[in-house]
Amino acid sequence: MNIRKTMMIQEIIKTDGFGEPCDPITRVAAIAVVQNPAAGCFEQDLSPLFDIGGQLGEMLMNRAGSMLVQPPVSYGKAAIVGVAGDMEHGGAMIHPKLGKPMRAAVGGGKALIPSNAKVAAIGMPIDIPLGHKDEAWSFDHFDTMTIMVADAPRPNEIVMCMVVADGGRPLPRVGSGPITD
């Protein structure tokens, strides 16, 4: 695994969307910019990317969780693949082996880890969806953290992102599911 850099972003929300004080909510994004070993070729065996995702999860998730003020309650993951790669490369990083270290770091994780992946040029943002770690239908925890890395991904890189949060949205008013249309 060739890591160019890692980043940790801590966001603390202190007011709701109307500017009124709310209980603080902390979100932390753990980000790694790594070389894509499958860039520029049509590689059928994506298992090296599976392993990189798992290793990065083990390396970064405990640190992300330690930056929260309260215990983690929600999580999400995403990958931005440089233009010499394929969206499957991002999926290979975030799906097969990343879930286990993420769930270990949040002390549970019965619910699916929301995810997103895309191919993009340098500096493009990605929305990382968040959901409650144990209650898939907790609408109050459906949220998003948008991140970007100014100099990544280069064409042969992948930006892998993991987010944990110690709260849902400020001033949630949607209710809880499941709801039928």
Secondary structure, DSSP 4 states (H G I P E B T S, - for coil): --EEEEEEEEEEEEE-TTS-EEEEEEEEEEEEEEE-TTTTS--S--HHHHHHHHHHHHHHHHHHHHT-SS---EEEEEEEE-TTS-HHHHHHHHSTTTHHHHHHHHT---S---EEEEE--TT--EEEEEEESS-TT-GGG-EEEEE--TT---TTEEEEEEEEESS--SS--S--S----
